């Protein structure tokens, strides 16, 4: 089997409008441009203008014929290079086929729904619109091409298994452009023994146009590399061998030594070509023609051996698995190469360690372009993150700081989900922008803080009693603060820019609530005048509205004193930031069980529940003594006079 494996876009137009020389490498007859006064099929038709043949492409390694599903261009229509010109149904799938050259579709030879052999001419194009009629008039002779190609293809079919006793698939040097006749292996993206899946990039090939990834068409395992990195192969020459099963890799290694196979010449199409055959036979024997075991040698090595008259059977290879490289041939020609031992000992191939050959840039084309733009030597980044250390565009972005290096994934327990932490800028919501702005305004306010511990045994007992009625801790705290403010109203005041203290008759307690995407302060208005049951009901309603985003402005911006409670999160003590327009905010920590002295206890000790509160005040209108007296009154209410909360 033959495997021609270019990337998807290239595979669609692998042989369309290709030259006669490399089309024959794939068993394709009649592809390419015919020169003026060139006869087709032994001179039965003469074109007065240069025609451009469109042939049935090989869209997979097993494709022998294809059916024209539809023509995407009509006769007489202009065609540009890269245009999808027809849809072909292969043995794998329906695929668009693109044109390699500009011109005009002169004549369609294979209609929609009809089948043509791979390599058969299915249409002809003219260079100019004026040549359409001339090219179309000679198009009928193309019908003979498929018939002539069929026996040639039969002759070129390789023996099943390649002599290894297992099914093998040869990986050929693809035609990456219509002018490409040979390609250089920039790098292999797979090692011998690696698993290969259809669609995997398997090697990087440098053509006469650009460096391009070449993909595999079939699943299997890479059993042998016939052209090493830096080596050159003609289009159609075998550069690697793939087997179906991993166990077959050893069979290929132990079987006849593979060699890079160049494509066979196309069958002669004219008597003149047949007459030239004796002259070709009289040429100097190829230095690579020898008897005995097959030798592993790159196509470039065979070419150099032929030029220098070196017998490859006498050269010891230094490449992977004893492969003969061009350097081995040059060393042998100079008399410096090691002679090949009569009986080479079989040794297990070591795992290939990638090292770019001299002159090979082990980087993707996009990485090369990005490095050039950034003024970086791309090979200074080698080895990169790509396969076999190939430098990728991401490596260049990391070097320039355009992209941050990824942290290694943290190991997780079996069954646990991997931790995915957020990264990068997340814009503020409208609410978050408002909170941020308010916090910045507090930076100009001179503040002070005072803390006090409050014993919570009686307060907690009261809470347990009223909890069934829907009264929360927040409601009880708001009522207690409001009653303490009644005795020390300066805590409910704010600083006025005119130079004075702005007192407020209404005691509106704002309670900070964290919601999705921000922070808001629903306000319990006139908390000192409401019963604990009314405060409880109001608080439930406000929290529900806050979560739904349904609070009205007067329900969250009319506070005169604020409370921030983090006790439910286990926080023991914290400081709160004073909101703009207020003089006081109370930070409430969690209740903790402690052991305290008690003369009435048997051992002089007892357990008690204790909470730490911290008040933050604007020092321009509130002084330290004011805050201390306020906290003393609050502690007295919560420790000794909890009954007033029910009035």
Helices and strands as residue ranges (DSSP letters): E 2-4, H 8-11, H 20-23, G 24-26, E 39-40, E 45-46, E 51-55, E 65-71, E 78-79, E 84-89, E 94-98, E 103-108, E 115-117, E 121-126, G 129-131, H 132-137, G 139-142, H 143-156, G 160-163, E 168-172, E 182-188, E 195-196, E 201-206, E 211-215, E 220-225, E 232-234, E 238-243, H 248-254, H 271-275, H 277-281, H 299-308, G 312-314, G 320-322, H 326-333, H 365-374, G 378-381, G 387-389, H 393-400, H 430-441, G 442-444, E 447-455, H 457-466, G 467-469, H 473-487, G 489-492, E 494-496, E 500-502, E 509-515, E 518-524, H 532-548, G 553-555, E 561-565, G 567-569, E 584-588, E 592-597, E 605-618, H 624-639, G 642-646
